[in-house]
Amino acid sequence: MPMLTIRLDPETREAMRRTKGVNWSEALRQRIREIAEEHSRENKVKALLMSQKLSRKPAKGFDSTTTIRF
């Protein structure tokens, strides 16, 4: 598994040290996953909205078979 190093201010580090029973590595992994999934959902929504915006309804009476067969 790849390793990640972060820098913390002394106050945060001290607060983490005083907090017993927390697996900080797992807590950070979980939060990173949540943020990544949130961004993925946002990108999917943006792509769907863009697709809907770019799609057009055919003109009344348009026959796609004549265009395809041409």
N, C-alpha and C positions, 0 to 999 in steps of 0.2 A: 504494500500500500504506500503511495507517495506521502511524503511528509511536508507539512506546511509550518512555517514559522511566522509568528506575529509579534508585534511590539505592543506592549501595554503600558499605560501610564502607571506610576507607582500606586495610586489610589485604587485603581481597578484591580491590580495584582493583589493588593492587600485584602480587598473585599473578597476576591476569589479564595485567597488563603484562609480567611476566616469562615467561609462557607464550607461546612463539612458535608460529606456524602454526595457531592455532585461530581459526576464524570464530565469534566469540562470538554474533553476531546469529543465525546459523544454528543454533548449539548451543541457544540459548534458544528459538528457534521450534520446534525439534524436541521439546524437553522440554515446552513448553507443549502441543503437539499430543498427546504421550503422556499427559499428565495429563488433558486434555480427553477423550481416548478412554477412559481408565480410568474416569473418572466416568460416561461414557455407558454403558459396559458395566455398571457397578454399578447405574445407574438401570434398565437393562433387566432385570437380574436381580431387582431389588426389585419391579418391575412384574409380572414373571412370577410371583414368589412370592405377591404380593398377589392376583393373579388366581386362582391355584390355591387360595389360602386362602378366597376369597370364593365360588368355584364350588361347587355342591352337586349331588349325584347325585339324580335324581328318585326319588320314593317307589316302592316295589315295586308294579308293576301300573299305574303312571301312564301314561296315553295322551295324548300331546301333541296328537294330531289332534283330539280332542274340544275341547280348549282353544282351539286355533287356529281351528277352524270356528265356534266359538260367537261 
